[in-house]
Amino acid sequence: MKTVRVASGIVQEIIPDYAHPVDQWYGEAFAAQCREAPDEVTAGWIYDAEAGTFAAPAEPERPTPQLTTEEIMLDMMTELEYRTSLLELGIGGAL
């Protein structure tokens, strides 16, 4: 277990072991923001005060890359040239 400081439901920092007891090093107001957390918790984790649990932040959704018209046309032309080459070599099927 380790001690972390939570603000607005997010772990802001990990308190080093040498800074315990927290209230003597940082004061009562700061110590009131601190919680005991499992060892895997790092800054940025989410703290649910009602349940007293920590959760890793959700992975941000990666947008699907959108191809430009030029990229689509280039891909189509490359495919056409490839298939034409196969036909010329006598190893391709019908288009």
mmCIF file of the C-alpha atoms, coordinates in Angstrom:
data_MODEL
# 
_entry.id   MODEL 
# 
loop_
_atom_site.group_PDB 
_atom_site.id 
_atom_site.type_symbol 
_atom_site.label_atom_id 
_atom_site.label_alt_id 
_atom_site.label_comp_id 
_atom_site.label_asym_id 
_atom_site.label_entity_id 
_atom_site.label_seq_id 
_atom_site.pdbx_PDB_ins_code 
_atom_site.Cartn_x 
_atom_site.Cartn_y 
_atom_site.Cartn_z 
_atom_site.occupancy 
_atom_site.B_iso_or_equiv 
_atom_site.pdbx_formal_charge 
_atom_site.auth_seq_id 
_atom_site.auth_comp_id 
_atom_site.auth_asym_id 
_atom_site.auth_atom_id 
_atom_site.pdbx_PDB_model_num 
ATOM 1  C CA . MET A 1 1  ? 0.000   0.000   0.000   1.00 0.00 ? 1  MET A CA 1 
ATOM 2  C CA . LYS A 1 2  ? 1.039   3.577   -0.564  1.00 0.00 ? 2  LYS A CA 1 
ATOM 3  C CA . THR A 1 3  ? -0.286  7.017   0.206   1.00 0.00 ? 3  THR A CA 1 
ATOM 4  C CA . VAL A 1 4  ? -1.617  9.249   -2.576  1.00 0.00 ? 4  VAL A CA 1 
ATOM 5  C CA . ARG A 1 5  ? -3.096  12.730  -2.710  1.00 0.00 ? 5  ARG A CA 1 
ATOM 6  C CA . VAL A 1 6  ? -6.502  12.920  -4.393  1.00 0.00 ? 6  VAL A CA 1 
ATOM 7  C CA . ALA A 1 7  ? -8.086  16.120  -5.718  1.00 0.00 ? 7  ALA A CA 1 
ATOM 8  C CA . SER A 1 8  ? -11.333 16.270  -7.710  1.00 0.00 ? 8  SER A CA 1 
ATOM 9  C CA . GLY A 1 9  ? -11.482 12.470  -7.743  1.00 0.00 ? 9  GLY A CA 1 
ATOM 10 C CA . ILE A 1 10 ? -8.102  12.071  -9.474  1.00 0.00 ? 10 ILE A CA 1 
ATOM 11 C CA . VAL A 1 11 ? -4.809  10.925  -7.970  1.00 0.00 ? 11 VAL A CA 1 
ATOM 12 C CA . GLN A 1 12 ? -2.540  13.949  -8.194  1.00 0.00 ? 12 GLN A CA 1 
ATOM 13 C CA . GLU A 1 13 ? 0.640   12.586  -6.636  1.00 0.00 ? 13 GLU A CA 1 
ATOM 14 C CA . ILE A 1 14 ? 2.235   9.751   -4.736  1.00 0.00 ? 14 ILE A CA 1 
ATOM 15 C CA . ILE A 1 15 ? 3.492   10.649  -1.256  1.00 0.00 ? 15 ILE A CA 1 
ATOM 16 C CA . PRO A 1 16 ? 7.005   9.264   -0.664  1.00 0.00 ? 16 PRO A CA 1 
ATOM 17 C CA . ASP A 1 17 ? 7.514   6.903   2.280   1.00 0.00 ? 17 ASP A CA 1 
ATOM 18 C CA . TYR A 1 18 ? 9.893   9.295   4.037   1.00 0.00 ? 18 TYR A CA 1 
ATOM 19 C CA . ALA A 1 19 ? 7.110   11.927  4.253   1.00 0.00 ? 19 ALA A CA 1 
ATOM 20 C CA . HIS A 1 20 ? 5.013   9.959   6.729   1.00 0.00 ? 20 HIS A CA 1 
ATOM 21 C CA . PRO A 1 21 ? 3.103   10.857  8.777   1.00 0.00 ? 21 PRO A CA 1 
ATOM 22 C CA . VAL A 1 22 ? 1.727   13.173  6.100   1.00 0.00 ? 22 VAL A CA 1 
ATOM 23 C CA . ASP A 1 23 ? 0.056   15.608  8.494   1.00 0.00 ? 23 ASP A CA 1 
ATOM 24 C CA . GLN A 1 24 ? 3.375   16.372  10.201  1.00 0.00 ? 24 GLN A CA 1 
ATOM 25 C CA . TRP A 1 25 ? 5.191   16.972  6.914   1.00 0.00 ? 25 TRP A CA 1 
ATOM 26 C CA . TYR A 1 26 ? 2.506   18.830  4.970   1.00 0.00 ? 26 TYR A CA 1 
ATOM 27 C CA . GLY A 1 27 ? -0.169  19.869  7.449   1.00 0.00 ? 27 GLY A CA 1 
ATOM 28 C CA . GLU A 1 28 ? -3.730  18.822  8.218   1.00 0.00 ? 28 GLU A CA 1 
ATOM 29 C CA . ALA A 1 29 ? -5.392  20.343  5.119   1.00 0.00 ? 29 ALA A CA 1 
ATOM 30 C CA . PHE A 1 30 ? -3.028  18.481  2.796   1.00 0.00 ? 30 PHE A CA 1 
ATOM 31 C CA . ALA A 1 31 ? -3.286  15.247  4.801   1.00 0.00 ? 31 ALA A CA 1 
ATOM 32 C CA . ALA A 1 32 ? -7.096  15.367  4.490   1.00 0.00 ? 32 ALA A CA 1 
ATOM 33 C CA . GLN A 1 33 ? -6.658  14.919  0.714   1.00 0.00 ? 33 GLN A CA 1 
ATOM 34 C CA . CYS A 1 34 ? -4.513  11.790  1.139   1.00 0.00 ? 34 CYS A CA 1 
ATOM 35 C CA . ARG A 1 35 ? -5.710  8.192   0.905   1.00 0.00 ? 35 ARG A CA 1 
ATOM 36 C CA . GLU A 1 36 ? -4.159  4.752   1.183   1.00 0.00 ? 36 GLU A CA 1 
ATOM 37 C CA . ALA A 1 37 ? -3.998  3.107   -2.239  1.00 0.00 ? 37 ALA A CA 1 
ATOM 38 C CA . PRO A 1 38 ? -2.852  -0.216  -3.724  1.00 0.00 ? 38 PRO A CA 1 
ATOM 39 C CA . ASP A 1 39 ? 0.698   -0.315  -5.061  1.00 0.00 ? 39 ASP A CA 1 
ATOM 40 C CA . GLU A 1 40 ? -0.380  -0.275  -8.738  1.00 0.00 ? 40 GLU A CA 1 
ATOM 41 C CA . VAL A 1 41 ? -2.101  3.129   -8.420  1.00 0.00 ? 41 VAL A CA 1 
ATOM 42 C CA . THR A 1 42 ? -0.265  5.991   -10.149 1.00 0.00 ? 42 THR A CA 1 
ATOM 43 C CA . ALA A 1 43 ? -0.948  9.662   -10.794 1.00 0.00 ? 43 ALA A CA 1 
ATOM 44 C CA . GLY A 1 44 ? -3.988  10.078  -13.034 1.00 0.00 ? 44 GLY A CA 1 
ATOM 45 C CA . TRP A 1 45 ? -5.985  7.183   -11.599 1.00 0.00 ? 45 TRP A CA 1 
ATOM 46 C CA . ILE A 1 46 ? -9.603  7.860   -10.641 1.00 0.00 ? 46 ILE A CA 1 
ATOM 47 C CA . TYR A 1 47 ? -10.764 7.621   -7.021  1.00 0.00 ? 47 TYR A CA 1 
ATOM 48 C CA . ASP A 1 48 ? -14.399 6.821   -6.189  1.00 0.00 ? 48 ASP A CA 1 
ATOM 49 C CA . ALA A 1 49 ? -14.916 8.343   -2.744  1.00 0.00 ? 49 ALA A CA 1 
ATOM 50 C CA . GLU A 1 50 ? -18.236 6.550   -2.119  1.00 0.00 ? 50 GLU A CA 1 
ATOM 51 C CA . ALA A 1 51 ? -16.838 3.103   -2.843  1.00 0.00 ? 51 ALA A CA 1 
ATOM 52 C CA . GLY A 1 52 ? -13.324 3.917   -1.659  1.00 0.00 ? 52 GLY A CA 1 
ATOM 53 C CA . THR A 1 53 ? -11.865 2.330   -4.799  1.00 0.00 ? 53 THR A CA 1 
ATOM 54 C CA . PHE A 1 54 ? -9.320  3.312   -7.430  1.00 0.00 ? 54 PHE A CA 1 
ATOM 55 C CA . ALA A 1 55 ? -9.563  2.673   -11.166 1.00 0.00 ? 55 ALA A CA 1 
ATOM 56 C CA . ALA A 1 56 ? -7.132  3.193   -14.002 1.00 0.00 ? 56 ALA A CA 1 
ATOM 57 C CA . PRO A 1 57 ? -8.151  5.972   -16.380 1.00 0.00 ? 57 PRO A CA 1 
ATOM 58 C CA . ALA A 1 58 ? -9.963  4.825   -19.512 1.00 0.00 ? 58 ALA A CA 1 
ATOM 59 C CA . GLU A 1 59 ? -7.910  4.566   -22.663 1.00 0.00 ? 59 GLU A CA 1 
ATOM 60 C CA . PRO A 1 60 ? -8.732  7.496   -24.908 1.00 0.00 ? 60 PRO A CA 1 
ATOM 61 C CA . GLU A 1 61 ? -10.635 6.487   -28.015 1.00 0.00 ? 61 GLU A CA 1 
ATOM 62 C CA . ARG A 1 62 ? -8.453  6.658   -31.052 1.00 0.00 ? 62 ARG A CA 1 
ATOM 63 C CA . PRO A 1 63 ? -10.249 8.156   -34.002 1.00 0.00 ? 63 PRO A CA 1 
ATOM 64 C CA . THR A 1 64 ? -10.451 6.029   -37.119 1.00 0.00 ? 64 THR A CA 1 
ATOM 65 C CA . PRO A 1 65 ? -8.100  7.553   -39.650 1.00 0.00 ? 65 PRO A CA 1 
ATOM 66 C CA . GLN A 1 66 ? -9.968  9.079   -42.555 1.00 0.00 ? 66 GLN A CA 1 
ATOM 67 C CA . LEU A 1 67 ? -8.403  8.595   -45.959 1.00 0.00 ? 67 LEU A CA 1 
ATOM 68 C CA . THR A 1 68 ? -8.264  11.524  -48.300 1.00 0.00 ? 68 THR A CA 1 
ATOM 69 C CA . THR A 1 69 ? -9.697  11.292  -51.800 1.00 0.00 ? 69 THR A CA 1 
ATOM 70 C CA . GLU A 1 70 ? -6.152  11.317  -53.153 1.00 0.00 ? 70 GLU A CA 1 
ATOM 71 C CA . GLU A 1 71 ? -5.180  8.356   -50.956 1.00 0.00 ? 71 GLU A CA 1 
ATOM 72 C CA . ILE A 1 72 ? -8.267  6.382   -52.030 1.00 0.00 ? 72 ILE A CA 1 
ATOM 73 C CA . MET A 1 73 ? -7.574  7.066   -55.712 1.00 0.00 ? 73 MET A CA 1 
ATOM 74 C CA . LEU A 1 74 ? -3.915  6.072   -55.336 1.00 0.00 ? 74 LEU A CA 1 
ATOM 75 C CA . ASP A 1 75 ? -4.940  2.834   -53.625 1.00 0.00 ? 75 ASP A CA 1 
ATOM 76 C CA . MET A 1 76 ? -7.422  2.051   -56.397 1.00 0.00 ? 76 MET A CA 1 
ATOM 77 C CA . MET A 1 77 ? -4.864  2.792   -59.117 1.00 0.00 ? 77 MET A CA 1 
ATOM 78 C CA . THR A 1 78 ? -2.274  0.603   -57.411 1.00 0.00 ? 78 THR A CA 1 
ATOM 79 C CA . GLU A 1 79 ? -4.776  -2.261  -57.156 1.00 0.00 ? 79 GLU A CA 1 
ATOM 80 C CA . LEU A 1 80 ? -5.705  -1.875  -60.835 1.00 0.00 ? 80 LEU A CA 1 
ATOM 81 C CA . GLU A 1 81 ? -2.049  -1.896  -61.920 1.00 0.00 ? 81 GLU A CA 1 
ATOM 82 C CA . TYR A 1 82 ? -1.394  -4.977  -59.789 1.00 0.00 ? 82 TYR A CA 1 
ATOM 83 C CA . ARG A 1 83 ? -4.330  -6.896  -61.251 1.00 0.00 ? 83 ARG A CA 1 
ATOM 84 C CA . THR A 1 84 ? -3.440  -5.806  -64.791 1.00 0.00 ? 84 THR A CA 1 
ATOM 85 C CA . SER A 1 85 ? 0.113   -7.053  -64.279 1.00 0.00 ? 85 SER A CA 1 
ATOM 86 C CA . LEU A 1 86 ? -1.195  -10.419 -63.089 1.00 0.00 ? 86 LEU A CA 1 
ATOM 87 C CA . LEU A 1 87 ? -3.407  -10.713 -66.181 1.00 0.00 ? 87 LEU A CA 1 
ATOM 88 C CA . GLU A 1 88 ? -0.499  -9.814  -68.502 1.00 0.00 ? 88 GLU A CA 1 
ATOM 89 C CA . LEU A 1 89 ? 1.598   -12.515 -66.847 1.00 0.00 ? 89 LEU A CA 1 
ATOM 90 C CA . GLY A 1 90 ? -1.241  -15.002 -67.257 1.00 0.00 ? 90 GLY A CA 1 
ATOM 91 C CA . ILE A 1 91 ? -1.558  -15.724 -63.530 1.00 0.00 ? 91 ILE A CA 1 
ATOM 92 C CA . GLY A 1 92 ? -4.506  -13.557 -62.611 1.00 0.00 ? 92 GLY A CA 1 
ATOM 93 C CA . GLY A 1 93 ? -8.207  -14.170 -62.738 1.00 0.00 ? 93 GLY A CA 1 
ATOM 94 C CA . ALA A 1 94 ? -10.888 -11.935 -64.187 1.00 0.00 ? 94 ALA A CA 1 
ATOM 95 C CA . LEU A 1 95 ? -11.143 -8.370  -62.918 1.00 0.00 ? 95 LEU A CA 1 
# 
